[in-house]
Amino acid sequence: MTTVDQPGTERPRDLVTLVDGAAGKDPGRVALVIGDEEITYSGLAAAARRAATALRRRGVQAGWRIPVADDASLLSVAAVLGAPRAGAAVALMNPRLTAGEITDLVTTAGTGPLGLAGSRYREHLARATGQVVLGPELVAAHPGEAHAPDEPGPGPASADEAVVLFTSGTTGTPKAVPFTHGLLAPRIAAFAPPFDPAVPPSVSLMCVPIVHIGGLLGLLVSLARGNTTVVQTRFDAGEWLALVARHRVSASFLVPTMLHRILEHPDFGTTDLSSLTAVTYGAAPASPELIRRAMAALPDVAFSNVFGQTETMGSITALGPEDHATEKLASVGRPLPGVETKVVDPGTGEAVPVGAVGELWVKTRDSVTTPSTPATPGALEVPAGWLRTGDMVSGDEDGYLYPAGRLSDTINRGGEKFAPAEVEAVLARHPKVRDVAVAGVPDAEMGQRVGAAVVVSGPVGPGELREFCRGKVAAFKLPERIVLVDEIPYNDFGKVARRPLLELLSAEGA
């Protein structure tokens, strides 16, 4: 590993130096609030140095990927900031995965022989990987310690890996997506000006997992700016409301399911949310009806919708607060500066007409990080620099994009192909439907038939729901199997978990 520093120049704010400004100029400022614990910037910087020193002494070498299984905690955040000091990168793994799923991630990422985990997940990671697993003692202060030990080394090079995330894996095994310092540092810098101790910290609430690109990137930007992040390790609508009121939270990122549950919670109308000024939502489609309801309930809050994926290091489009006052509410907005997009026929790569549904291809100012996939005979050739997102969208004449589901989720019923989102949008308009997810159910005759799992708020049967759809979608899109469920299966990223959904729709008696 070689340094990127040049004599006489200020070192760029990579993960190694991310919190140095706040830790040096305002050491008592609160960086993280986790439960009843407040972690200052000086405390976080010291924990990162302890992590780096401990990893070096354990034999960690430059280029290693270190699996980390934990919620957002002092250990996981310090590991993200400290591992690069030892030349390594952390591979953040959802600790709630099964042992077999974690084993698959470790194999996919090619991690080293050492892992890190929170106390409740330590044995789980050890059983899944067979590795030596260190815990919170890695970052604990020692009695009488005046300063955290540090063994400074060269700063990371632009091409060195900073962190490894994984795709959501809703339809298959997640893929490892590594981000280099050269990609991550400019993205953080775009949202975080140099630290100014005269600017008071704002308070945000992080309730999406740190293993999610939205959670991790939002946290890193907050730390770079010297702000305070309140961590909710697992989302609960009632607790979210209480945390906003208690800590005077001004901003939060939510997936639409979270927003729906907050609005439905019995404490919503009596909780003091006057500090809240901004809500960003994304990671899954949001219905215009949900957003209109949220805007009416929170008239002083600016809403923004962002759209992207792990491989694009987060957002590639945005629907800003000003767009929420227009007829574009069903859109995910327009491409951000430096992002090129095109909507193409996924079979030919040719652009589709305005308004037609096609696959979204993306090209960013920085190199898009993509999981490597072997070429297959006859596979569509993608021009250099472009990423096939697998997202199906349509575009309007103003350049706004409208999501239409994932290419892999496309239903093929007897040769007629369409997106589940088309049927979901119609069912969601029924006054007694609270939530819905649609998928193609395997069928020997038609290949697939249309299945829908529906959460209802009152007495309504499958027959009535099917008739409600008649005339609103083509006959071949009518749901043939409707299952009433207590809740739709979502993963920790707020996306519909396709495998459990298909199990619900394929069960005997469904």
N, C-alpha and C positions, 0 to 999 in steps of 0.2 A: 504494500500500500504506500503510495507517495502523496505528499502534501500538495494541495492546490494553492497554498499561500505563495505570494510573490513578495520579495523584499519591498518594504515601504507601502504595502497595500493593506487595507483592512480585510481581515479574514471573513469570507462569506458566512452567513448564518446557516450552517448545516446543523444536523441534529446535535453534534457535539457542543456547539456554541449557542444553541437555540435560546436557552434561558439565562445566559451569562449577563445580558444587559440588565434584566430585572433583579437577578440575584446580586449583582454588584452594586447597583444604584439604589435599590429599594428592597433590601434583603428580607424585611419583615412582611412584604406584600404577600397576600394569600394567593397561591397558585391553584390549589385544589381543595375542594371540600368533599370528603367521602365519609358519609355517615356523620358521626359527631367529631371527626378529626379534620382539623385545618392544617394543610401542608403549605409552608411558605416557599417562596422561590429559592431562598438560600437552603432550605431543607431539601427541596427537590434536587437542586444542583449537587448537594453533598451526597444524596442517595445515588445519583447517577455516577458520581466518581467512585463511590464504594462498589457499585455494580461492576464498573469497568475493571477496577483493581482486583476484585474477587475473580472475575472471569479470566483475567490474564494469569492469575496465580493457579487457576484450575487448568491451565494449558490451552485455553481458547486461542485459536490462530486466525490470522487474517483470512477473510473469505468464508468463514464458517457461518452457517445459518443455525440459529439457536431457537428451538421451539419454545414458545411461551403459551401456557394455558392458564388464563386468569381473566377475571373481569378487569375493568379499569381500576387500578389500584396503584399504590406507591411502587410496588414491585414492578408491575407491567410498564408503567410510564417511565420509571427510572431505567428499566431494561432497554426501552426504545431509545432513550437518550444516552445510555451508558455503553451499550454494546458497540456502537461505532467507535468509541474511544479505544476499544480493544481490537478494532479492525473487523468486527463481525456485524451481522445484521440479525434482528429477531424475526422469526416467522410466527405471526400472531394467529393462534388457533382458537376456535370457539370451544371453551372448556366444557360446554354442555353436549358436545358430540359424544357418540359412543366410543368405546375403546377401539373398535374396528375402524370407525371413521377417522379417528385421530391417527391410527397406524397408516391409513391410506395417505393422509396429508403429509406425514413424516416421510413416507416413501416418495411421494410426488415432489416434495421440496428438497429432498436430499440433505437433511439436516445432519449436524454433527452429533457426537456421542453425549452431549450435555444438554439438559433441558431445564426450564424454569416454570414454576407453577405456584399459584396461591395455595394456602394451607389446605383448603377444602378440595383442591384438585390435584394435589401432589401425588398421592398414591395412584390416582386415575391415570395421570400421564406416565408414571413409571411403569404401570402394568401394560399400558398400550404400546409403549416404545421400547421397554427394556433398558432405558437410558438411566444414567445418574441424573436425578432431578433435585435441583436446589430450590429453596423457598424464600420466604420473606426475610430470613436471617441475612440474606445476601446484601440487603440495603439497610439493615438495622444499625443505628448508631451504637457505639460502644461507650460504656461509662467512662467519664473523664476525657473523652475525645474532644479536643479543641477544634480540630478541623478534619474533615474527611480525608483519608489518604488518597493520594493521586500519583499515578505514574504516567506523566504526559508522554504521548507519542505523536507521530506525525498526524496532521489532519487528514480526513478522508479525501480521496481523489473523486473527481466528478463521476467516474465510471464505477466506483465502489458501490456495492449494494447498501442501502440504508435500512430497508424494511421489506418484508415479504408478506403479502396478503394473499387471500384465496378468494376465488369467485364463489358466488353463493351456492352453486351446486344444486339448484332446484330440480334439475332434470338428470343429473349425473354426478360423477365424482368431481369435486371442486378442483380447479387448476391453480397452480402457484403463479403469482404475479409479482415479480421483484421490482422494486423501485430504487433507482440509484440516487445518490446525493445530487447528481447533476440534474435530475428530473424533479426531485422533491423540493429542493431549496428554492428554485425560482417560483414554484407554485405557491409556497408559503409566503415568499417575499412579495408576491403580487397582492396579497391581502393584509400584509403586516408591515407597516412602516417601522423604521428603527425605534426602539423603545425610548419613551420619554417619561421620566419619573413624575413630571408635572401633570401628566394626564391621568386622572383617576381611573381605576380599573372598572370595566363593565363586568356584569355577571351573566354567564350563560349556563344553561342546564343541559348536560349531556346525558341523554337517555337511550341512545342507540349504542350497540356494542363497540368497543374499541377495535374489534376485528373488522368492522365495517369501514370502508373508505371514508364515508361521511363522518363517522365518529372519530376516526383517527386524525383525518385532515383538519376537521373542525377543532379538535383539541390542540393540535400542533400550532395552528394559526392563533388560537387564543393564548397559548403560552408565549409565542413569539411577540405578541402585542402587549404582554404583561397583564392580561385580564385574569379573572377568576372563573374557574369552571366548577360548577356543582355537579357531582357525578351521581347518577341514579343507576346502580349496577344492573337492575332488572326493572323494566318499565311496569309501573302500576299507576293508573290514572289518578287515584285518590292521593297517592304519595306525591305524584308530579305536581298536583295542585298545591299541596301543602309546602313543597319545596320552593315553588315560585313565590308564594306569599312570605315564607320565613326568610328567604335569602334575597328577596327583592330582585328576582331574576328578570333580565330585560330581553333575553333572546333564547330561542331553543330550536333545534332541528327535530322534526317529527316525521314519521311515516304516516300515511293517511289513516291506517287502522288506529294508531295512537290518538290522532286528532279526533277521530270519531268517538273513541272511548272517553276522552276528556270531556267532550261536549255532552255525552250521555250520563256522566257521573253525577250522582245526586248532590255532591258538594260544589258543582261548578257554579251555580248561581249565587252561592254565599261566600265564595273564596275571593280574597282581595288579589286581583290580578292587575292592579293599576300600574305596576312596574313594568309589565310586559309590553314591549314596543315592536318586536319583530318575531315572526315565526316563518321558518323556512321548512318546506315539506318536499318529500321526494322518495326515491327508492322503490316506489310502486305507484301505479296509477291512482289518481284522486278524482272522484266524480265532481262535476261542477256543482251539483246540489250540495255536497258536503262542504265545499269551499264557500259557497254563498252563505250557508248556515253559519260557518265559522266567522266570516266577515261581519255578519249581522250581530253575532254574539260578542265579538271582540272588535268593535268599530275603531278603536284607537291603535290597533295592531297592524303593521305592514306585513302582508303575506307575499312570499316568493316561492316559486316552484322551480326546482332544479332537476335536471335529467342527465344521467351519465351511468357509468359502470366502473367496476374496479379497474378494468384494463385501460380506461381512459383517465385514470387517476381522478375520478370524481366527475364533476359537472362539465358537460359540453354544451348544454343549452340552459337558458333561464327565462322564466316568465316573471318579470319584476312586479313590484307593487303597483306601478302605473298601469301595467297590462291587466291587472285584476279588475279594473273599472271598465274593461271593454268586453266585447263579445268573444274574446279569445280564451275564455276561462277553461275550456276543455283542452287547451294546448299546453305543451311543456315549454313554450317560448321559442326564441330564435337562438342560433349558435352564438356562443360567446366570442369575444375578440380572439383572433388567432386560430379559430376552429372552422374548418371547411366541412360541409356535409353534402351528401347526395343520396337520393332515394332511388333505388334500382330494383329491377326484377332480379330476385335472388338466383334465378336459374341462368340468366344471361349476362347480368351486370349492366344491362342497358337502363338508362334513366326512364322512369315511369312518368306519365303525364301528371300535371298538377292535380291534386285531389285524389289520385290513385294510391293504393297501399303498396308499399314495397319495403325492401330491407334498407335500413340506414347504414351508410358507410361514412366513416369519419376520418379526417386527417387534421392533426393538430400542429401547432407551431413547434412544439417539442415532439420528439419521437414518441409515438404511442407504444406503451408497453403491452406486448401481447404474449400469451402463452404459446409456446411452440407446439405446432401440430404437424404430424407427418403429411406429406402430400399424398393424395390419392389419385389414381388414374381417372382422368376426365374431370378433375376438380376445377372449379372456376378460378381462373387466375386473377388475383387482386393486384392492382398497380402498387408499386413501392410506396410506402408511407401511409397507405390507407388501411383502416381496420374494418372488417366486417363485424358489426356489433351484434348481429342476430336479433336486433329489435326491429319490429315491423311498425312503420309509421306512414302517415301521409303528410303532405305539405300543402299549404295554401299559397295564394299569389303574393302574400306579404312575407313569406319566408318562415312562418310559424309552423312548427311540427306538432302532429297529433299522434299519440301512441296507439298502437293497434295490437299489442301483445308481442310475444316472442315467436321467432320463426320456428323454433323447436316445438312450440305449443300449437302450431297451426293444425286445425282439424281437417281431415280429409275423409269426407263422407261420400263414398261411392264416386270419387273423382272430383267432387265439389270441395274446394279448399277455402277456408275462411278462418278468421281469428276468433278465439273464445271471447275476446273483449266486445265483439259486436253483440253477442247474445247477452253477456253480462250487463252491458249498458241498458238494454231493454228491460231485463228482469229487475234491475235496480230502480227503475221508475215506478214499480208497483208500490203502492202506499204501505203495504205490510211487509215489504222486504227490507231487512236491515243490512244484510250482507249476502254476497253471492260469489261463487267461483264456478267456471264452466271449463270442461275438458272433453277431449275425445275419448270415448270408452271403446276399447278393442271389440270388434264384432266380426264374426266369420263371414257374414254376407256382404256388409257394406264397407268393411275395413275398419271404420269407426262410426260410432253413433254419438249424438250430442248428449252429454250428461251435465247436470247442474246440481251443485250442493247449495242449499238456500237456508239462510237464517231468517226467520219471520218474527214479527212482533204481535201477531194476532192470528185468529183462526183463518187459515187459507190452505187449500190442498194443491197437490201437484197438477190436477186437471185444470183448476182455475188459473194457475200460473202459466201453464202451457197455452191456454186460450188467450191470456193477456198478451202473449208474444205474437199470436197469429195476426198477420197483416202488418206487423211492425218489422219483421225480418222475413226473408225468403223462406218458403216452406221447408227447404232442405236444412235450414238452420234452426228449426224449431226444436227445443229440448225434448228428447224422447225419454230420458230417464232423469227424474227430479227427486232428489233426496233432501228431506228436511233435517237439518242438523242444528246442534246447539251452538256451534261455532265453526268457522272456516279454519282449516289448518294453515297457520302461518309459521315461517321460520323466524329466527332472531333478527333477520334483515327486513322483516315486514312484508315479505313476498309470500305468495301462495306456495305452499310446499306441495309440489305436483304429485309426488309418490303417495303420500297419505291421502291426497284428494282422490286419486284414482282408486285407492283401496276403498274409500267410502262409496264411490260411485259403482264399484264393481262387486260390492258385497252382496251375498245372497239376500234376496228379498228387497233389494234396492229398486 
